[in-house]
Amino acid sequence: MQKLPVLITFFNRPAILEQLFVAISKRNDIQIFFSCDGPRNEIDKSKIEACWILVEKYFGKVPSNRKLERSSNLGCKNAMKQNIDWFFNRNEFGLILEDDCIPNHD
């Protein structure tokens, strides 16, 4: 059975992102891709690093071809467009979840 590709896109909200990870971390029917815009300042940089630490905590070492990290900030509009393009250049179909989208089991 093919796993459903899922893009999780996030920015600088590790506490919110962790809620999403708790909701989906036990699923074995999805293949997760991660993308994040780059920091605007040092505070963002620290929070984004905390988000990537959560990725490893919940999902282990993620292959680089399933992670899109940025060193500079593109802004929401440009980052999201590039995130989606990047994801669908790798997958024919899939689901996109932002960090504050908490799915239920249905």
DAMONOR-V885980 format. One record per pair of residues at least 12 apart in sequence whose C-alpha atoms are under 10 Angstrom apart, sorted by the first residue. I is the first residue (numbers start at 1). J is the second residue. D is the distance in Angstrom with one decimal. If there is no record, write none. Layout:
I & J & D
I & J & D
This chain:
1 & 29 & 8.4
2 & 29 & 7.8
2 & 30 & 8.5
2 & 31 & 9.1
3 & 28 & 8.0
3 & 29 & 5.0
3 & 30 & 4.7
3 & 31 & 5.8
3 & 32 & 9.3
3 & 94 & 9.6
4 & 28 & 9.6
4 & 29 & 6.4
4 & 30 & 4.6
4 & 31 & 5.9
4 & 32 & 8.3
4 & 91 & 9.6
4 & 93 & 8.1
4 & 94 & 6.2
4 & 95 & 7.6
5 & 29 & 9.0
5 & 30 & 5.8
5 & 31 & 4.8
5 & 32 & 5.9
5 & 33 & 7.3
5 & 87 & 8.8
5 & 88 & 9.6
5 & 90 & 9.4
5 & 91 & 7.1
5 & 92 & 9.0
5 & 93 & 7.1
5 & 94 & 4.7
5 & 95 & 6.4
5 & 96 & 8.7
6 & 30 & 6.5
6 & 31 & 6.0
6 & 32 & 4.8
6 & 33 & 6.0
6 & 34 & 8.5
6 & 87 & 8.7
6 & 91 & 9.5
6 & 93 & 9.0
6 & 94 & 5.6
6 & 95 & 4.7
6 & 96 & 5.7
6 & 97 & 7.2
7 & 30 & 10.0
7 & 31 & 8.6
7 & 32 & 5.9
7 & 33 & 4.6
7 & 34 & 5.7
7 & 35 & 7.3
7 & 66 & 8.9
7 & 67 & 9.5
7 & 83 & 8.5
7 & 84 & 8.1
7 & 86 & 9.8
7 & 87 & 6.8
7 & 88 & 9.5
7 & 94 & 7.4
7 & 95 & 6.2
7 & 96 & 4.7
7 & 97 & 6.1
7 & 98 & 8.2
8 & 20 & 9.1
8 & 21 & 9.6
8 & 32 & 7.1
8 & 33 & 6.1
8 & 34 & 4.9
8 & 35 & 6.4
8 & 36 & 8.6
8 & 67 & 9.7
8 & 83 & 9.4
8 & 87 & 9.9
8 & 95 & 8.7
8 & 96 & 6.1
8 & 97 & 4.9
8 & 98 & 5.7
8 & 99 & 6.7
8 & 100 & 9.9
8 & 101 & 9.3
9 & 33 & 8.4
9 & 34 & 5.9
9 & 35 & 4.8
9 & 36 & 5.7
9 & 37 & 8.4
9 & 67 & 10.0
9 & 68 & 9.2
9 & 79 & 9.5
9 & 80 & 7.9
9 & 83 & 7.5
9 & 84 & 9.1
9 & 96 & 7.6
9 & 97 & 6.4
9 & 98 & 4.9
9 & 99 & 6.1
9 & 100 & 9.5
9 & 101 & 10.0
10 & 34 & 7.9
10 & 35 & 6.5
10 & 36 & 5.1
10 & 37 & 7.4
10 & 48 & 8.5
10 & 51 & 8.1
10 & 52 & 9.7
10 & 80 & 9.6
10 & 97 & 8.8
10 & 98 & 6.0
10 & 99 & 5.1
10 & 100 & 8.4
11 & 35 & 8.4
11 & 36 & 5.3
11 & 37 & 5.8
11 & 38 & 7.7
11 & 39 & 8.2
11 & 44 & 8.1
11 & 45 & 9.6
11 & 47 & 8.1
11 & 48 & 6.2
11 & 49 & 9.8
11 & 51 & 7.9
11 & 52 & 9.9
11 & 73 & 9.9
11 & 76 & 9.1
11 & 79 & 10.0
11 & 98 & 9.1
11 & 99 & 7.9
12 & 36 & 8.6
12 & 37 & 8.8
12 & 38 & 9.2
12 & 39 & 8.2
12 & 43 & 8.8
12 & 44 & 5.8
12 & 45 & 8.0
12 & 46 & 8.3
12 & 47 & 5.0
12 & 48 & 5.0
12 & 49 & 8.5
12 & 50 & 8.3
12 & 51 & 7.1
12 & 99 & 9.4
13 & 44 & 9.1
13 & 47 & 6.6
13 & 48 & 7.6
13 & 50 & 8.6
13 & 51 & 7.2
13 & 99 & 7.8
13 & 100 & 8.9
14 & 47 & 6.5
14 & 48 & 7.4
14 & 49 & 8.9
14 & 50 & 6.1
14 & 51 & 4.9
14 & 52 & 8.7
14 & 53 & 9.2
14 & 54 & 7.5
14 & 55 & 9.9
14 & 99 & 8.7
15 & 47 & 9.6
15 & 50 & 9.2
15 & 51 & 8.4
15 & 54 & 9.5
15 & 99 & 9.5
15 & 100 & 9.9
16 & 51 & 9.6
16 & 99 & 6.4
16 & 100 & 6.1
16 & 101 & 9.2
16 & 102 & 9.3
17 & 50 & 10.0
17 & 51 & 7.1
17 & 52 & 10.0
17 & 54 & 8.1
17 & 55 & 9.1
17 & 98 & 8.5
17 & 99 & 4.8
17 & 100 & 6.7
17 & 101 & 9.0
17 & 102 & 9.2
18 & 51 & 8.1
18 & 54 & 6.8
18 & 55 & 8.7
18 & 57 & 9.8
18 & 58 & 8.7
18 & 99 & 8.3
18 & 100 & 9.6
19 & 99 & 8.4
19 & 100 & 8.2
19 & 101 & 9.3
19 & 102 & 7.3
20 & 97 & 8.9
20 & 98 & 8.8
20 & 99 & 6.4
20 & 100 & 7.0
20 & 101 & 6.9
20 & 102 & 5.3
20 & 103 & 7.7
21 & 54 & 8.2
21 & 55 & 8.0
21 & 57 & 9.6
21 & 58 & 6.8
21 & 59 & 8.7
21 & 99 & 8.8
21 & 102 & 8.7
22 & 58 & 8.0
22 & 102 & 9.3
23 & 102 & 6.8
23 & 103 & 7.0
23 & 104 & 7.4
23 & 105 & 8.5
24 & 58 & 9.4
24 & 102 & 8.5
24 & 103 & 7.8
24 & 104 & 8.8
24 & 105 & 8.8
25 & 55 & 9.9
25 & 58 & 6.3
25 & 59 & 7.1
26 & 58 & 9.1
26 & 59 & 9.6
27 & 105 & 9.5
30 & 94 & 9.6
30 & 95 & 9.6
31 & 66 & 9.0
31 & 94 & 9.5
32 & 59 & 8.9
32 & 62 & 8.9
32 & 66 & 7.2
32 & 67 & 9.1
32 & 94 & 9.8
32 & 95 & 9.5
32 & 96 & 9.8
33 & 62 & 8.5
33 & 63 & 9.3
33 & 64 & 9.6
33 & 65 & 8.4
33 & 66 & 4.6
33 & 67 & 5.9
33 & 68 & 8.1
33 & 83 & 10.0
33 & 86 & 10.0
33 & 87 & 7.5
33 & 90 & 9.8
33 & 96 & 9.3
34 & 52 & 9.2
34 & 55 & 8.3
34 & 62 & 8.9
34 & 64 & 9.7
34 & 65 & 9.6
34 & 66 & 6.2
34 & 67 & 4.8
34 & 68 & 6.2
34 & 69 & 8.2
34 & 83 & 8.8
34 & 87 & 9.0
34 & 96 & 10.0
34 & 97 & 9.8
35 & 52 & 9.8
35 & 66 & 8.3
35 & 67 & 5.8
35 & 68 & 4.5
35 & 69 & 6.1
35 & 70 & 8.5
35 & 79 & 8.9
35 & 80 & 8.9
35 & 82 & 9.4
35 & 83 & 6.2
35 & 84 & 9.1
35 & 86 & 9.0
35 & 87 & 8.8
35 & 98 & 9.7
36 & 48 & 7.9
36 & 51 & 9.1
36 & 52 & 9.0
36 & 67 & 8.5
36 & 68 & 6.4
36 & 69 & 5.6
36 & 70 & 6.7
36 & 71 & 9.7
36 & 73 & 9.4
36 & 76 & 10.0
36 & 79 & 7.8
36 & 80 & 8.8
36 & 83 & 7.9
37 & 68 & 8.4
37 & 69 & 6.8
37 & 70 & 5.7
37 & 71 & 7.9
37 & 72 & 7.3
37 & 73 & 5.7
37 & 74 & 6.5
37 & 75 & 7.3
37 & 76 & 7.6
37 & 78 & 9.2
37 & 79 & 5.8
37 & 80 & 8.2
37 & 82 & 9.6
37 & 83 & 8.7
38 & 68 & 10.0
38 & 69 & 7.1
38 & 70 & 4.5
38 & 71 & 4.9
38 & 72 & 4.3
38 & 73 & 4.1
38 & 74 & 6.9
38 & 75 & 8.5
38 & 79 & 8.7
39 & 70 & 8.0
39 & 71 & 6.8
39 & 72 & 5.7
39 & 73 & 5.2
39 & 74 & 8.8
39 & 75 & 9.5
40 & 71 & 9.4
40 & 72 & 6.9
40 & 73 & 5.5
40 & 74 & 8.8
40 & 75 & 8.8
41 & 72 & 9.2
41 & 73 & 9.0
44 & 73 & 9.7
45 & 71 & 8.9
45 & 72 & 9.6
48 & 69 & 9.7
52 & 67 & 9.9
52 & 69 & 9.2
65 & 90 & 9.0
66 & 86 & 9.7
66 & 87 & 8.5
66 & 90 & 9.0
67 & 83 & 10.0
67 & 86 & 9.8
67 & 87 & 9.6
68 & 82 & 9.6
68 & 83 & 7.5
68 & 86 & 8.1
68 & 87 & 9.1
69 & 83 & 9.9
80 & 98 & 9.8
83 & 96 & 9.8
84 & 96 & 8.1
